[in-house]
Amino acid sequence: MALKKIILHVNALDKISSINPEIYGHFSEHLGRCIYDGIYVGEKSSIPNIRGIRTDIVQALKKIKVPVLRWPGGCFADEYHWKDGIGEKNSRKKMINTNWGGVTEDNSFGTHEFFDLCEQVGCEPYLAGNLGSGTVRELAEWIEYITFDGISPMADLRRKNGREKPWKLKYLGIGNENWGCGGSMRPEYYADEYRRYQTFCKNFSGNELFKIACGPNSNDYYWTEVMMKNVNQWHTRGISLHHYTLPTGDWNKKGSARNFSIPEYYETIFKTLYMEELITRHGEIMNRYDPQHNVGLIVDEWGCWYDVEEGTNPGFLYQQNTMRVAIVAACNLNIFNNHSDRVVMANLAQAVNALQALILTEGEKMVLTPTYHVFDLYKSHQGAKALYCYVDNQIIGDGTEIPMISASASVKDDKMTITLANCSVSDEAEIDISVFGFEAKSAEAHILTGECHALNNFDYPQKVMPEAFDVNPSDRGVFVVIPPCSVVSIILS
């Protein structure tokens, strides 16, 4: 094990922008066991629940201060017809989930259940509306059903189904991946459809919609160009971006979540750091049309996508979660913090039992993954001011060159949060953190670390856990030595 010396400069007087809490958002699609046999077990389940929603999952999401939850998809959203998911559960229409496993969807988790979930967690709901196979009227009536406080057919229907007062709905996505599973549209065609749909999505009873247009798939810069030319003046508050980390770069053979070589580890980190270039280049296009930053970039699907665990339904996208993806999470969150002048929301895919999940369940058992613990370490960034920070880095890798340290910093309520990820699997990092414009009298830190294959499972649910970590504050900053493959949160006050 080698010791690499690194200097991190943080300027507390150079505030970049506010870090929207929504950057720490999550995604809950009707996919595999994310909703059913995950978040929602039904009121008759022996697993402790409130109106069918698992109590332990709600408490776990509250602990990391989940700010926003996206639903019902994903690809599922553009086949979802909301009226099938209201009313008496035994009379709700069933459907085939053609995108994810071909299973029968009984619609027992619908609009009322989702808003109940958000109220229990204390987060903002984010709806992905059906533009692909739905109609303008269908989406308009959904908004009326949810938000109108007067007398109308949809408001009366909501009351009939047991909800007297309307809910508040801020975030509305008008379509999802309309370049692909949401309709295979050209950007010019989608832009016209977006303009038409959003016209009929009204603000009722003091509710104000934050309308989000479908943005690009990864590096499709032409799509962003067309969107900004055609929709940014049409009540558009956000444009989405979807990008997944595929270590192999091959959608047909994405690699194993738990069995990987050291070169594959470094390739994964290299691929995830591409997010920085994507945000920068899409941001440059957006800046030309929107120099005031009135339109935010919404990274509403991100995370690692691997081959499913052996013996599971290929359409359920169930995968394990190691320290490798904890480093991925930390790097991405640092990138979002550092670009919070343009990135106003990001939603990890997904919350429970699918892709880079926060939580895994098996019957009544629940496991918090290393990714969950990264969000716990980073939660004090929410609502803070992002600070300029520069890493005088070392370059590491095994055939792939990447920076050793990923970092971001913020300040709120006279406390500074510095988050670091040591991406090396073999070398310690001796980091001299030079802080300008902030006098620290005390410091506390926590670390998440382990061998890059380390994970939590149902036999050993607490193998990878955050622990208190010693740091040495000085009159000009703080000095810390970070072990390999680790994520650290430091709070100065």
N, C-alpha and C positions, 0 to 999 in steps of 0.2 A: 504494500500500500504506500503510495507516494503522497506527499503533502504539497498542494498547490496554493500559492499565495495570490490573493485577489484583493483589489480595492473596490469598494462600492461607495460612490458619491451620492448623497441625498441632499437636495436643497429645499429646505422647508419654506423658503420665501418664493419659490417658483412653483406655483400651483397650476397644474395643467387644466383641470376641470373637476366637476363633481362626479364621483363614482355612483351611478344609479344603483340602488339596491337590486334592481331587476337584472343586472349583469350576473347575479347569482341565482338565476331562475332555473326552472326544471320543466320537464316534458313528460306527459302521461298519456300515452296513446293506447287505444284498444288494440294491443299487440301482445300476443302470447299471454303471460301471466302478470302483466303490468297492472291492469285493472282487476280482472277476475282472478281469484286465488292469489291476489297481491294486495292492492289497496282495498279492494271490496270483497268481503267474504259473505255478505248477506246477514240479515238480522237474526236468522236462526242458527248461525254458526256458534260453535262452542268457543271459538277464539274471541277474546274480549273485543267488543266493537260498539260503536254508537251509530245506530241506524245503518248497520251493515259495513261501516268503514272502520278498518282495524285501528284500535286505540294506540297500539305500540308504534305503528307507522306514523300516525298523526303526531305523536309526541316526539318522534325522531326528527320529523320535518320541522316542527316548531323549534327544536333545539338549535338547528342551524339557520334559523330565521329565513326559511324559504320565502322569497318575496313575491313570486309569480309562478303560476302553474299553467302550462299550455295543454289544451285538450280540444277535440277528441283524437286528433292526429296532427301531422303525419298523413300518409297516404290514405288512411282510414277516413279522414275528414271529408274527402271529396267523393265518398260513397255514403256518407252518413246523412240521414234524413231525421232531423231532430224530433219531429212529431211521433216517430216510432218509439222514442224513449221517454215519453211522459204518460201520466195516467196510471191506472192500476197495473201492477207488474205482470199479473197473470194474463192480461189482455194486450200486452205490448207485442208489436209485430216482430217476428224473428227475421234475421237476414244472414247471408253468408259473408264472412269476412274474407273476401277474395284475395286481399293483399297479404294477409298474415295467417297462413296455415289452412285456409279453407274451412275453418271451423264455424259452427253456428253461433251467431251473436244474438242473445235473447233480449238485449236492450234494457236489462234490469238496472244498469247504471246509465243514467241519462242526465238531462239538464239539472233537475232538482238535486240529484245525488252529487253531481260535480260541484255545484255551488255550495252545498252542505259541506263537502270536503274542504273547499277553500275557506269557508267560514271557520271550520274547526282548526285548520292550520293557521289561519290569519294571514292569508296571502291574496294577491290580486288574481282573479281568473283571466285567462287569455284564451279566447275562442278562436279556433281555426274554422272559418265558414266554408261551406260547400259551394264552390264556384264551378267545379269540374262536372258534376252530374246533377247539380241542383238548379234552382231557378232564382231569379231576383226576388220574386215574391216570397219564396221560402225563407231566404235569408232576412229579408225585411221583417217578416212576421216573427222570426226568432228574436230579433232585437226588440220588437214591440212586446212580445211575451215576457221577456226578461226584465225590461226597464220601464215600461209605461205604468204610471200610477193612476190613470183615469179609467173611464169606461170605454172599452173597446172589445172586439171579439177575442183578441189574443190575451189581453189583460184579464178578461172574464174567464178565459180558459185556464189561465194560471191559477186564479183564485179557486176555480172548481177543483184543481189538482192539489190544493192545500197550501198555497203560498199567497197570503193576502198582500203583503207589501212587495214591491219590485226589488230586485237585486241591483247593485251597481255593477256595471260592466265597463271597464276602461279599454282593454286591449282586444281589438278585433282584427284577425288576419282574414283577408278576403282572398280565399283560395290558398292552396299549399302545393308547392312543387308543380306548378302548372306547366312547366317545361317538360315534365315527366309524367308521374302517376296521376297528377291532377289535370290531365287533358292533352298532353303532348302538344302544347301550343307554341306558336312562334311568339316572340316578345311583343311584336306589334299587335297581334291579335289579342293577347292577354291584356295589354295596356288599355285597349278599347273596352274589353269586358270589365276590367277593374273600374274604369271610369263610370260605366253603366251601373254596376253593382253598388258602388259606394254612394251613388246618388240617392239610392233608396234606403240606405242604412242611416236612419234618422237619430237625432239626439232627443230623447224623451225625458220629461220630468226632471230636468236638471242633470241628467246623465250625459257626459261628453265622451264620445268614442275617440280613441286613439287608433286611427285606421292604418293598417299595415299591408302594403302591397307585396306580392310574391316577388322576391328578388332572385339573384343568380344561384346557379349550382356551381359552387366552388369558384373556378377561375373563368367563368363565362362573363367577361367584361363587356361584351356586346350587349348582353341582356341588361346590365346595369345602365349602360348608355341609353338604351331605348326607354327604360323606365324613367330615368331622370329627365329625358326630353319630353315625355308624354304624361307622366302622372304626378310629378312632384308639386304641381300647383293645384291638384285636385284633392284637397283635404287629406293629403298623404302625410302621415307623421313618421312612418317608418318603412324601410325596405328590408326584407329578410335576406339572410345569407345562410346557405347550408354547406357544411364541409365536415367530412368525417376523416379521421386518421386511419388509413389502411396501411399497415406496415409493409405489405407486399406490393401495394398499388394495383392489385388484381382482384376485382370484385368476385371472380369465380373461385379463387383460393386465397382467402384473406389471412390465413395463418391462425395459429392457436393462441388463445388468450393466456394459457398458463405454461405451455411447453414451447420455449423459444430460446434461440441462441443469443449470445452477447452481441454479435453483429446485428441480429434482428432487433434487439433492444435499441441499439443506437439508431438504426434505420427508422424505428417508430418515433423516436424523439425528433429526429431530423424532419420527418413528415409532419409532425404536429406543429413544429415551429414555422411551417409554411403559412400558418394562420396569420402571422405578422405581415407577410407580403400580401396576402389576400386583402386584409383590412386596409393596408396602405394603398394598394392600387385601386380597389373599389372606392375608397375614400377620396382619392384624387379625382376620380370621375364625378363623384357626388359634389365635391368642392367647386367644380366648374359651374354647376347648375344651382348649387345651394351653398354659397360661401358663408351664409349666416348659420349653417348647421341646424336648420329648422326640421330637416328630415334625418332621423336617426337610423343607424345600421343595427339591425336586429339579427344576431347570430342565433336563430331559434332552433337550430339542430347542430350539435357538435359532439365530439367524443370519439372513442375508439370503436371500431367495428371489426370483429374477428369471426372466425368460423364458430358455429354453435358448439356447445358442449356435447360430447359424444353421448348418444342415446336420447337426445331431446329432439323435439319437433323442429325441423329446419326453419319453419316459418315463425317460430316463437322468439328467435334471436336471443336465446339465453346463453350468457357467457360469464365466466368467472372474472375476477377483478383483483389484480396484483399490484405490487408497488410500482411496476412499470406504468400502469395507467394512473396511479396517484401522481407520478411525475408529469404525465401528460396533462392531468387536470390542473396542477399547479402552474405549469408553463402557460397554458391557455388563459387561466385567470389573471396571471401577471400581464399577459398581452392585452387582455380586455381592459384591465385597470389603466395601463399605459396609453390606451387609445380611447379612453372614456369621453373624450371630446366628441367622438363620432359614434362609438358603440354605446347604445343606451339600454340594451337588453341582450342577454344570452341565455339559452336554455339547454342544459345538458340532456342528452338522450341516453337513457331515460331514467325515471325516478326509481322504478322497482322491477326487478326480474327481467330486464331487457337491455341489451347493449351495455354501455358503461354505467351500470346501475349504482345508485346510492345504497340500495337495500336489496337483499336477497331473502326470500322466504321459502320455507318448506313446512307445510302444515302450520302448526302454531309457532314454529321456530322462526327467528328473524336474525339476520346477520347484517351488521353495518360494515360496508366495504372500505378499503383504503381511500377510495374516492370520496366517500361520505366524510371521512375524517379530514381530508383536505379542505372541504367546504366549511367544516367546523373551525379549522385553524384560520381561515381567511375571512370569517364573517364580520370581523371588526372593520374591514374595508367598506362595508355597505354604508352609503350616504356620506362618506368622507371625501376630502379633497385629494385627488391624486397629485403626487409630487414628482418633480423631475428627479430621475435617478439614472446614474450611468455606471455600468460595470466595466472595470478594466479587467477583461475576462481572460481565461485560459481556454484553449481549444482542445477538445478531447474527441474520442471516438475510436471505433475499431473498423477502419475503412470508410467511415462517414464522419466528417468533421462537423462538430456542433459546439456552441459555447457551453462551458461547464456550468455556469450559474445563470439561472433565470431569477429576476427580481422585480418587485414593485413596492411602492411606498405611498402612504397616505396619512393625513392628519385630520383629527376630529376631536372636539371637546378636550383640547390640550393634551391629546395622546397621539403618538405617532405609531403606526403599524408598518412594519417592514416584513415582507414575505419573501422567502428564498427557496429555490429548489436546486439541490446539487444533483446534476444529471449524470455524473460519473458513477459507474458501478464498482470502481476500485480505488478511487483517490479521495482523500479528505480535502476539504477546502478551508484554508485559513483566511478568513475574510476580515479585513479592516474596514469597518463601515464609518465613513467620514460624513458627519451630519453638520450642515451649515444652517444657521438660523433657528435652531431649536436646542434648548438646554435640557438635557435629560438628567433628572435626579435619581430615577430608579428605572429598572428594566426587568421584564419578565419574558420568558420564552417557552415555547412548546415545540416538540419535534415529533415527526412521524418518520420512522426509518425502518429499514429491513432489507434483506437481500432482494434483488429485483423480482424474483419469482414468489416472494412471500405473499400470502393471502389469508383471508379469514374464511372459514367454512363452518358448517354446522357442528362439526366435532370440536373445532378450535376457533370459536367465534371472536376471540380477543387476542389473536396472535399478533396482529398489527394494530397498535393503538398509540394515540398521542401520549407523550410523557413530558413532564417538566424538564427544562433544559437550561443549563447554566450559561449565562452570558456575562461579559465584563463591560459595564458602561464606564465611559470616561468623560472628561469635560468637552471632548470634541466628537463623541459618537459612541461606538460599541465595537468590541472585538469578539469574534466567535470562530470556533472551529467546528465545521459541519462534516459528519461522516458521509460516506458514499450513499447514493440512492436515498436521499432524505429530503423532507420538506419541513421548513422551520418558519414559525411566526414569532416575531419579536415585537413587544409593545413597550415603547418608551414613554415615560411620563415625568 
